[in-house]
């Protein structure tokens, strides 16, 4: 309709919406309704296929990771080197940074609660906010960002950004040899950083509130026990495991897909947006289950 | 994604050579496993999984504010933990509490349990043991919780306060009884401080007080006169004294009269004795009179028979035959 009216410029029956939409003479005024729906459909299918690819790869990698036959000598060495690179190298300074930030937050929470006379709730709040929420999320984001920085660095040096050679088709043996160690290392890294820093935060919270005195330990233990009931502990464990799987699998699947499709490479790590979306979904689901 | 096995998998990109990389990875694995296991054990210990406990059931009308995992405190120390809250068949809330055996001695059969709900903050379950020498609380004991609910008390307090304020308003109003009483009191006090003092206050005016005072004056005069009449010279008392003296003389004379009367009575006794003797004789005479009477009766009977005999004879005879129809 719009096209029909726009081809008659002298006509008085010019469609109002078309005339308003055509604010430049060079601008085409054809309707995109049909094309848009087709494009949306294709995009939806492409997105669904991409998600399916990610889930499929994740399942295969998980099964391979749980298979004892994966861990032959070469793969063990490969996995060890990846674990070393992803965890051992970052553990000290990530721990230091997380401890420093946690200390600041614990101090703020405790002092504020003390000034309002609510010191009995300060420890619970510290444990709930830091250990249950912030530390796992920050560990996951840190590992994801580190992977992104590695990707960017390799992209700038024109190195091959994909973890595997796209010219060679993927096989189970290739997955076992090249992808599984990376995924295992990434997941292990998130798990390690989250758990160790959670324990460190618990110790820091005790030291901030009670100092070096051992006499606050029974009360502190009781508070921790009140926070970590069965559902919260289970939710914490599941959330950390899902975070680690997401951080390990989503970028890997996206980069494999990018390499397979021979898409043009941009400076952004493949799957970064999807990873943050998945992390957000996991966090939101965890909060919804816990507090609703 | 293809999953067929390729002819020859390409070698993985060689990472930079690091000394003892496998050992370090195993070290990390062991560290994380230890941390996770330690954390789990610590949480289990904190949840009291390893404590031996006995159960205590607290029964309340309303379990609002009580949550699972909440502490039961004794003297500010947590000695138990709410494990479950359930609704009993009678509609009351049953709170199942795990009390570690090491803390159970603080609970006695005479212990009291309270549930305090404040306006701000959480509900608190508390135990009080007044007599620690009482027998220990048995396992699975059921106790009723005493409730102290500030929020529930507020409406009652507000209603009472409103009634109190209304009463106070009524009492302090212009037409209230208290104001009237105070006005009356003021009038009375004015009278009390007046010329006749208390009298005018009590009697309601100066005129009445004047009358009272006049009456008192009259009474005083009357008393003086009465004193003169009674105790004065030739008064009533003197006359009475003289009368008493006369009475004593009369009493003496009366004693003499009584002595004479006693002698007379003795004589009367002798006369009575004689009269008794006369009476005895009269009794004997009465017995003779009985015999005489019998004889008279016999004579009379004979006369009667004689008269009947005469009546049967002609011309006095009557036809006495009875004819039957």
Interface residues (C-beta under 8 A of the other chain):
Chain A: X53 X56 X57 X60 X74 X76 X77 X78 X79 X80 X81 X82 X83 X84 X85 X87 X88 X91 X165 X168 X169 X170 X171 X172 X173 X174 X177 X178 X181 X188 X191 X192 X195 X196 X198 X199 X221 X222 X224 X225 X226 X228 X229 X233 X256 X260
Chain B: X1 X2 X3 X4 X5 X6 X9 X10 X12 X15 X18 X21 X22 X24 X25 X26 X28 X29 X31 X32 X35 X36 X38 X39 X40 X42 X43 X45 X46 X47 X48 X68 X69 X71 X78
